[in-house]
Amino acid sequence: MLGGPLMEVRANPSGSSGAVPRRTATVDVGTLLDSGNWTPYQKWLTLLAALAVIFDGVDIQILGFAIPSIIREWHVARGDFALVLAVGLAGMAVGSPFAGYSGDRFGRRPALMGCVLLFACATIGSAFCHSLASLAVLRFFTGMGAGGALPNASSLSAELAPLRWRPVAVTITIVGVPLGGMLGGIAAAWILPAYGWRAMYLLGGAAPLALLLLLFFALPESPRYMARHAERWKKLAGLLKRMGHSVPAAAAFDDVKGRVPSGKIELRSMLTPDLRRDTAGLWIAFFANLNGAYLVFGWLPAMLTSHGLGLSAASSGLAAYNFGGVIGALTYAVLISASGSRLAMTGGAAAGALSALALILVPISPPNGSLLLTLGFALHGFFANAVQTSMFALSAHVYPSEVRASGIATAAAVGRAGAILSSFTGAAIIQGGSGAFLGTLAASMAVTACGLAIVRHAIPGRARQV
C-alpha cells in the first residue's frame, strides 16, 4: 500500500552522519504481498523451504526405522530406547523456541540454514555410534536442528505467499515431514536389510548438507523481515520486483499488520487478550497431536515386529502412515484455502480418532493382516498428518509476522512435550498390545479436536478473503 504524501526518512540505517536518501513513498509489504499473485519464483522459494523440511522429516524418523536393527546388533531391549527417543524430542523442544526467536530476531534464512547444518552433521555422526549414550547425545543435537527448522521454514513460506495461498504454501512446506518419513521408509525397506542402519544415517546426513549449498545461493530472506530493517530495503526492493511487484524508486517499507503492540518479541506477546484463547487451543492441539504422531514415528516398527512382521513390512507400515499424511496434507491445503479451517480441522481430528479405533479390528499377524493394516495406517496417517500440517498453517494465520516464528515454535515446543511423553510410554504401550497402542492414538486425536475447537481465529475460506 503506497503512502499518500512524500516522506523523508531521517533515520540512517548505518548510524553514520552521511546523506539520507529521500523516500518518495512508503510501501506496506504485508498488504502488497497478501493481495498479489503467487508467482513461479515464489513457488520455487516455497519448494526450497519444503526441501529442508523433507530432510528434517527423514532425519527425525531414522531412529524409528533403525531400532529393530540396533536391538539385534547391540543386544539391547526395546525399553532401553525410551531415553534416546526422549532426549531427541527434548532437543526439539529446546531447539524449536530458540530457533524461532532467532528467526524473528535475526532473520528466517540464517536460522533455517543453521538448523539444517546442525541436524545434518548430527545425523552423520550418529552413524559412528557404538552405545546408546553416544546415540542419545547426537539425537539431542539432531532434535535441536530439526525442531528449529520447522518454524522458520513455515514462517518463511507464509511470508512469501499471498494471503489466499498461504495455507497451501505452509502446508506444502510442512508436508515435508511425512513426505520425508515416507521416503525414509521406502529407503529403509531397501537399505536396512542390504547395508544396515549406519548407511541410513550416513545418507540421511549427507543429503541435507548438499541442500545447504543450494539454500545458501538461492534462498532469500523473508521480505516482511527485511521491511523492518532499513539497511535491507535495497535488497527488498529487488526481491519484490523479482516477485512481479512494481516498487517506486527510493521507497520506504513497512509491515503494519506484522507488528506486535509492544514492539518486543516475547512470550507475553502470544498471551495478549486477543491471542491467549488461540494460543491455549493451539498448545492443547499440538501437545495431543504430536503425542500420537511421535508414538507412531518412534514405536510403530517395533510394535509391528513384536507381532511377527518382518523388518521390511514394519518399515512399510510407517511409510504408509507417512504416505497417507502426504496425501492428506495436500488435500487439506486445498480444502482449507477454499472453505476455511474450522470444520475441516476439527472434523479431520475426529475422523483420525475413529480411524485408529477401526484399526483395532484389523489383524496384525502375517500374512493376512499385512495389506489391510498398511491401508489402515495410511488412512489414519491421512487425517493425523493433515491436521498436524494444517496446525502450522493455522498458527501462521493466528500470529502477526513479528512473532510468527516464535508463536509457531512455542506451540511446536509444547507439542514436543507430548512427543517426549510418547517416548517414555511407547514401550509400555506396546507391552499392552496393539489395542493399547491404537487406543492411545485415538485418544490423542480426540483431544486434538477439542483443542482446535477452542481456537477463535480460524483461517477463512477464499470467499471471505476479500
KEROSE-628782 format. One record per residue: z, y, x of N, C-alpha, C in turn; residue in one letter. Coordinates in steps of 0.02 Angstrom, whole numbers, plus 50000, padded with zeros to 5 digits. Example, Ala and Ser with C-alpha at 12.3 -4.5 7.8 and 13.67 -1.06 7.14 Angstrom:
# KEROSE-628782
503904971650660503904977550615503904983550660A 503544988850642503574994750684503945000250645S 
This chain:
# KEROSE-628782
500004994150043500005000050000500005006150044M 499555010750033499495016650076499925022250051L 500285025550098500685031250079500255037250062G 500525041850023500125047449999499995052650053G 500465057050069500345062350117500335059650188P 500035063650232500045061850302500755062050328L 500905057550375501575057450402501525056650478M 502005059350513502015058850585502625054750605E 502515049450643503055045150664503365048050728V 503995050050724504315053350781504625048350830R 504805042450805505125037650849504625034950899A 504815034950962504395032051014504645024951028N 504235019851015504475012951023504735011351092P 504455014351143504675012751211505305016451231S 505515021351191506105025151208505975030751258G 505355031651279505195036751328505055043351292S 504945048551330504825055151301504095056951300S 503655051851304502945053051305502685055351238G 502025056451234501715058851173501775053651118A 501905055951057501975051550999501335051850959V 501025046050944500405046250906500525048650835P 500035052350808500095054850740499865049450692R 500315047450647500165042150599499865045150537R 499305042550515498945045450459499155042450392T 499455036550391499655033350328500135027750344A 500525025750293500975020150300500715014350259T 500635008650291500395002550258500974997950245V 501094996250182501594991350164501284984350174D 501464981150229501154974750247501274969450194V 501884969350166502034964250116501584964850056G 501494970850030501054971849973500324970249990T 500114972250050499434971050071499284963550074L 499734959750104499624952550111499694948950044L 500204950950004500334947449941499744947949893D 499394953549894498844954649847498164952949875S 498134950749938497494949449970497254942349960G 496714940749995496434934049993496754929650046N 496694923150036496914918250087496304916250126W 496184919750181495564919050219495564912650261T 494964910550283494934904550327495374905250389P 495414911350417495834912250476496574911150460Y 496804913550402497494912450382497624905050369Q 497134901550341497214894350330497254890650397K 496874892850446496904889850512497594890750543W 497894896550535498564897750561499074893450525L 498984892550460499424888050422499374880950449T 498774878850466498674872150494499034871350561L 499024876650602499374876250666500124875250656L 500414879050609501124878150594501254871150567A 500794868650526500874861950498500854856550552A 500424857550602500384852650657501044852050694L 501374857750703502034857550736502524853450695A 502494854150629502954850450585502774843050581V 502124841450587501924834350588502254830750646I 502234833750705502544830550763503304830750757F 503564835750724504274836050707504444829850665D 504034828550613504154822750570504114816150606G 503654815650653503594809450692504234808450733V 504434813650769504984812850817505664811650784D 505784814650727506434813650695506484806750662I 505904803450652505924796950619505804791150667Q 505664792450729505534787050777506114782150781I 506724784750781507304780350789507344775350731L 507184777650670507194773050614506714767150624G 506134768450651505664763150666505914758650723F 506244761850772506414758250834507064754250829A 507494755650781508154752350778508104744750781I 507684741450740507664734150744507474731550814P 507014734950847506814732850915507374733950965S 507724739650960508264741151007508844736250996I 508974734350934509514729550920509384723050958I 508764720650957508594714450991508624715151067R 508404721051093508394721951166509094723051195E 509494727051160510154728851187510724724451160W 510574720151111511074715751081511664719751052H 511494724751012511994728850978511924727750903V 512434730050866512444729150793512134735150759A 511914734150696511634739750657512124745550652R 512754743950639513254749150630513354753550691G 513174750950751513254754950812512784760950814D 512274760950772511804766550771512034772350726F 512574771250689512804776550643512944783050681A 513294782450737513464788450776512844791650806L 512364787450829511754790150859511364794150806V 511304791350747510954794950693511324801250674L 511994800850670512384806750651512334812250703A 512334810350767512284815450820511614819050816V 511074815350803510424818450795510404823350738G 510704821350682510724825850624511184831750635L 511724830650674512144836350692511754841350734A 511324838750778510884843150817510434847250772G 510174844150719509754847750671510164853050635M 510794851250617511224856050582511384862050626A 511454860950691511584866450738510954870350752V 510414866750764509794870050784509464874050728G 509544871750666509204875050610509434882250601S 510074883650591510274890750582510194894950645P 510304891950704510224895750766509504897850775F 509034893050765508324894750773508094899250716A 508384898350656508214902850601508404910050616G 509014910950641509234917650661508794920350717Y 508634916150766508204918350821507514920450796S 507254916750746506604918450719506614925150683G 507154926450645507224932950611507334938650661D 507694937150714507884942350762507354943550815R 507044938250841506594938950898505874936950883F 505744934450824505064932650806504984925250791G 504554923650742504434916650723504084912750779R 503604915950811503194912550861503604909850919R 503994913950955504364911151012504894906050990P 505194907150932505694902350908505374895550894A 504794895650861504454889350845504234885750908L 503934889450955503694886251016504274883451058M 504824887051060505404884551096505674878051066G 505664877651000505904871650966505444865750979C 504784866850978504314861550993504414858951064V 504504863551111504614861451180505244857251187L 505764859151151506404855651156506354848551128L 506084847851067506074841051039505564836651074F 505024839551102504544835451139504854832551202A 505184836751241505484834451303506044829451291C 506454830751240507004826051224506734819351200A 506174819451164505874813151142505614809051200T 505274812351247505044808751306505634805951345I 506154809851352506744807451388507064801351356G 507014800851290507314795151254506984788551274S 506364788751297506014782651317506334779351378A 506734783151415507034780551476507774779051468F 508014778851406508724777451394508864769951400C 509484768451422509694761451427510384760451395H 510614765351357511254764751322511244768951260S 511684767251213511734771151152511994778151166L 512414778851217512694785451234512144790251256A 511714788051302511174792351326510674793751270S 510554788751228510094789751172510384794851123L 511044794751113511364799551068511304806651094A 511404807551160511354814251189510654817151179V 510144813251195509464815651187509274816351114L 509554812151072509444812751000509714819350973R 510274821751002510554828250982510054833850997F 509754833751057509284839051075508624838351036F 508424832251023507844831250979507974834350911T 508574833150885508754836050821508784843550821G 509034846450875509054853750879508354856750874M 507894853850912507214856450911506874855250844G 506954849250817506634847550754506924851750697A 507574852550696507894856450643507704863750646G 507594866350706507414873450713506684874850699G 506254869850709505534870850698505384871950624A 505714868350580505554868650509505624875650478L 506194879050485506244885650453505764890850481P 505624890450546505174895450575504444894050556N 504254887650554503574885950534503454887750461A 503944886150418503854887750346503874895250334S 504304898850370504314906150362503664909250385S 503394906850441502764909550466502204908250416L 502174902250388501654900750339501734905150277S 502354906050255502484910150195502254917350207A 502354919850267502214926850281501484928150301E 501104922850308500394923650322499964922850259L 500264920650204499884919050144500014924250089A 499534925450045499654929749987500134926249939P 500434930249895500954927749850500724921749809L 500124922149780499904916849735499764910249771R 499664910549837499544904549876500134902549920W 500684906249915501254904849959501544897849949R 501644895549887501904888649881501454883449913P 500804884449908500334879749938500384880050014V 500414886050042500444886750115501084883650143A 501654885050111502284882250135502294874750127V 502044872250071502044865050060501584861450109T 501004864350123500554861350173500904860950241I 501324865750255501694865650318502244860350317T 502664860450266503234855850264503024848750250I 502434847850219502204840950207502084837350273V 502084841150328502034838050393502594833150408G 503184834050377503744829450389503574822450363V 503414821650297503224814850276502564812550305P 502094817250318501464815250349501584812550419L 502024815950456502204813450522502534806550518G 502974805750468503294799250458502794793850440G 502304795550399501784790750380501374788750441M 501154793650480500774792250540501194788250591L 501834790150594502284786450639502364779250617G 502394778050551502454771250526501844767150541G 501254770250533500634766650549500614765050623I 500804770050665500804768850737501324763550756A 501914763850724502444759150740502244751950724A 501894751050668501684744250649501224741250702A 500874745450739500414743050792500744743150860W 501104748550877501374749450944501984745150957I 502454744850909503084741350922502984733950940L 502594730150901502514723150921502134722150987P 501674726851002501254725951062501544729051124A 501844735051118502054738751178502794740551180Y 503144739751124503864741051124504044748151103G 504684749151092504924755551065504874761251115W 504904759751180504864765151229504174768551227R 503664764751215502994767651210502944772351150A 503304770751096503314775251038503614782051056M 504154781951094504474788151114504024792151162Y 503694788851208503264792351255502684795851219L 502364792251174501814795151136502064800751090L 502654799751059502934804751014503124811251049G 503264810951114503424817051150502824820351183G 502344816351206501764819051241501314823051194A 501224820751132500774824051086500984831251069A 501634832551053501814839551040501784844051101P 501854841251162501764845351222501054847851227L 500574843551209499874845651208499764851051155A 500074850251097500014855251044500294861951067L 500814861851107501134868051129500644872651164L 500184869851202499674873951236499234877451185L 499044873951132498634876951080499014882451044L 499654881351029500054886450996500114892751039L 500184891751104500264897451149499664902151146F 499064899351143498464903451145498214905551075F 498384901851023498064902950958498534905650903A 499184904850911499644906650856499914913650866L 499804918250818500084925050824500784925450793P 501084931150801501734932450770501624934050696E 502154933250657502124935050586501984942450577S 501494944350536501354951450525501944955150494P 502324951850452502904955150421503444956550473R 503524952150522503984953450576503744959350619Y 503094959350636502824964650677502864971450643M 502844971550576502884977850540503544981450552A 504064977750568504734980650579504834982850652R 504324982050693504384983750764503784988050784H 503904994550791503364999250802502954997850865A 503274995050916502914993550977502384988150967E 502394984650911501914979350897501384981550846R 501374987750826500924989950774500184989450794W 500044990550858499354990050880499094982850871K 499494977950893499304970950884499274969150810K 499724971950771499734970650699499094973050666L 498874978950684498254981650655497664977050670A 497634974450732497094969850749497144963250711G 497754960750701497854954550664497644955350591L 497844960950561497664962150491496914962750482L 496584966050528495854966550524495524959650530K 495814955450573495544948650580495644944650515R 496154946550477496274943250412495854946250356M 495444951150373494994954050323495244960250289G 495784963350314496054969350283495804975650319H 495654980750281495454987150309496084991450321S 496214993050384496814996750402496615003550430V 496905009050405496745015650431496915016350505P 496545020450540496685021650610497375024650619A 497725022650671498395025250687498875024650629A 498825019250590499275018250533499965016350556A 500465018350516501145015850523501215009950476A 501715005650488501794999650448502514998850425F 502584995650367503244994350339503204987750300D 503784984950285503834979050241504404980450193D 504254984150141504774986750096505164981250062V 504824976350033505174970949997505534966150044K 505334966150106505634961450154506294963750182G 506484970050170507114972450199507704970350157R 508264968850191508884967450156509264974050149V 509694974850097510024981250085510444983550144P 510794978950178511234981050233510854982550296S 510234979950300509844980750361510064976050417G 510544971650402510794966950452510634959850431K 510504955650481510354948650469511014944750477I 511324942750422511964939250425512044935050362E 512544930650364512634925950310512754929350243L 513134934850243513294937950178512674940950145R 512134941850182511514944250151511234938950103S 511424932650112511204927250067511684926350009M 512244929950011512754929049960512884935449921L 512384939849919512434945849878512424943749804T 512654948149758512664946249687511994943749661P 511454946449688510794944449664510584937649691D 510874935449746510644929249779511154923549778L 511794924949765512294919749775512194913649730R 511974914649668511844908949624511264904649650R 510734908049672510174904349700510374900549763D 510774903949805510994900749867511414894549853T 511874895049804512284889249786511864883449761A 511384884949717510954879749691510534876449745G 510264880549790509854877949845510284873549891L 510884875749907511314871849951511484865049921W 511634864849856511774858449822511154853949825I 510574856749809509964852849807509774850249876A 509824854549927509664852349995510144846850018F 510794847750005511284842750027511124835949997F 511024835649931510914829349897510244826249916A 509714830449917509054827749931508994824950001N 509244828550051509204826150119509664820250132L 510204819650093510624813750097510214807450081N 509824807850027509404802150009508814801250057G 508494806750077507904806150120508074803150187A 508634805250217508804802650283509134795750280Y 509384793950221509574786950213508954782450219L 508394784750191507764781150197507504781450269V 507474787550298507204788350365507584784150416F 508244784150411508644780850462508764773450451G 508784771250387509034764550373508554760050334W 508014762650307507584758350266507304752350306L 507014753250365506764747350402507314742250415P 507914744650433508474740050445508674736350382A 508664739850324508834736550261508324731150244M 507684732650253507154727950236507154721850282L 507264722950348507294717250394507904712850380T 508444715950355509044711950338508924707350280S 508384708650240508214704450184507634699750200H 507454699250264506974694250285506264696750297G 506134703150287505464705750301505364706550376L 504744705750399504594706650470504594713950489G 504574715250555504594722050581504004726150557L 503414723150556502814726750534502864728550460S 503104723850418503164725150346503704730450333A 504254730250372504784735150363504544742150382A 504154742650436503874749150456503384751650403S 503014746950373502534748850321502894751550259S 503494749050245503874751650188504044759050197G 504264760950258504414767950271503774772050273L 503234769150298502594772750297502364774050226A 502474769150180502274770050110502684775550077A 503334775850093503764781150067503494787950088Y 503304788550151503044794950176502344796350149N 501934791150140501274792250111501334794850040F 501774791850001501894794549934502134801749936G 502544803249987502784810149994502234815050009G 501754813150050501194817550066500804819150002V 500634813849964500264814849902500664819049853I 501314817549848501734821349802501804828649821G 501894829949885501964836849907501344840949894A 500764838149909500134841749897500014842749822L 500184837649782500104838249710500554843749683T 501174843849707501654848849683501474855949707Y 501154856449764500934863049788500464866249737A 499994862349713499514864749663499854865949596V 500284861149577500624861649512501084867749508L 501474868849560501934874549560501564881149563I 501024881449601500624887649604500344889349535S 500174884149497499864885349431500374886649377A 500924882649377501384882949319502094885049336S 502244886149400502924888049418503344882049440G 503934883549467504324878349499504864875249456S 505114878749405505734876449372505664869449342R 505204868549295505144862149261504874856849308L 504394858649351504104853749396504624850849444A 505054855049471505524852749522506114849049491M 506414851649437506964848049406506724841449376T 506134841649344505854835449316505684830449370G 505414832849427505254828449482505864825149512G 506414828949518507034826049544507294820649497A 507264821849432507484816849383507044810649386A 506384811549394505934805949400506064802049464A 506254805549517506424802049579507034797549570G 507524799949532508114795749518507914789549478A 507494790349428507274784649387506864779649427L 506434782149472506024777649512506454773449559S 507004776349586507454772449629507804767049589A 508014768749529508334763649486507854758049469L 507214759849457506714754749440506604749949498A 506674752349559506574748049618507084742449623L 507664743349590508174738049591507894731549561I 507414732249515507134726449481506604722849522L 506394725849578505854723049620506164718449673V 505924712249678506194707749730505984709949800P 506444709249847506304711249916506074705349958I 506304699349941506154693549982505404692349987S 505144690850047504434689450055504274682550026P 503624681350008503074686050014502934689949950P 503214687649893503014690449828503224697649819N 503794699549847504054706249834503764711649877G 503404709849930503204714849980502744720249951S 502224718249914501744723149888502064727649836L 502424724649788502744728749736503254733449767L 503614731049816504124735149849503794741149885L 503234739749919502874745149953502634750449903T 502354748149848502124752849797502704756649766L 503264753249756503854756549727504124761949772G 504164760649838504404765749884503894771449891F 503254770049883502764775349882502874779949822A 503024777049764503154781049704503794785249712L 504324782049737504934785949748504824791449799H 504464789849853504314794949903503904800649875G 503464799149826503074804349793503524809749765F 504034807749727504474812649695504984815549744F 505294811249785505814813749829505554818749880A 504984817249910504704821849960504354827849928N 504064826949869503774832649834504304837849819A 504874835549796505424840249781505684843349845V 505754839249898506024841849961505584847249990Q 504934845949995504484851050023504454857149978T 504494856149913504474861849867505104866149873S 505654863249895506274867149904506194872249960M 505794870550010505664875450063505244881250035F 504754879649994504364884849962504794889049916A 505234885949879505694889549834506144894149875L 506404891749931506834895849973506454901850001S 505824900750021505414906250047505294911449992A 505274909249929505194913949873505834917749859H 506404914449864507044917449846507254922749895V 507184921549961507454926050012506944931150036Y 507154937450046506694942550074506534940950146P 505994943850172505734941850237506214943050295S 506634948150290507094949650346507594944050357E 507764940350304508234934750311507914928150289V 507254928050285506924922050259507054915950303R 506934916550368507044910750412507774908750412A 508224913650412508944912050410509134908750345S 508864911250289509024908350224508784901250219G 508164899950239507904893150238508294888750286I 508434891350345508784887350396509484885550374A 509834890250343510524888850321510534883650266T 510064884250218510014879150166509854872350196A 509394872250244509224865950277509814863150317A 510214867650347510804865450385511314862250338A 511404865050279511844861850229511564855050211V 510904854650205510584848250192510714843250248G 510744845650310510884841050366511584837950359R 512044841550329512704838650317512644832550272A 512224833050221512104827150179511764821650218G 511304823550263510964818550304511454815150352A 511914818950381512424816150425512844811050387I 513024812750325513404808150284513034801450276L 512374801850266511994795650258511984791450322S 512014794650380512004790950443512634786650451S 513204789250427513834785550432513894780250377F 513624781750318513704777150262513144771950258T 512584773150294512004768850288512134761550302G 512484759950358512614752950375513034749650322A 513554753150296513974750350245513594749350180A 513154754050164512754753450103512294747350107I 511994746150166511564740350175511974733850164I 512594733850188513014727950177513134726650103Q 513114731950063513204731249991512594728649955G 512044727949991511434725249961510944730649942G 510354728449920509824733149902510014737349842S 510414734549796510614738349737511034744449756G 511474743649804511884749349827511444754549861A 510964752249901510514756749936510104760849886F 509804757549839509374760949790509784765049741L 510384762849723510814766849679511014773349712G 511134773149778511294779349814510704784149813T 510094781549821509514785949817509454789149748L 509584785249696509554787949628510064793449617A 510674792349641511204797349632511034803749670A 510744803049730510564808949769510044813249731S 509554810049701509044813849665509314816949601M 509784813549568510084816449508510474822749524A 510854822649578511224828649599510744834149621V 510194832349652509674837249670509414840849609T 509294837149555509064840249492509564845349466A 510214843649471510734848349448510734854749490C 510664854049555510654859949598510054864449583G 509474861449573508874865449559508934868949492L 509284865949444509374869149379509784875549384A 510194876149437510614882049446510204888049470I 509684886749510509304892149541508994896649488V 509094903149494508854907849444508154910449457R 508004912049519507354915049536506844909549553H 506584906449502506074901249512505404904349531A 504984900349564504314902749580503924903449514I 503624909249501503244909949439502574906549443P 502304904649385501634901949383501114907449396G 500504905449409499994910249427499884915549374R 499974913649311499854918349256500364924049257A 500954922849287501474927949289501454932149353R 501034930249400500994933949464500494939649458Q 500644944249415500194949849403500514956249429V 
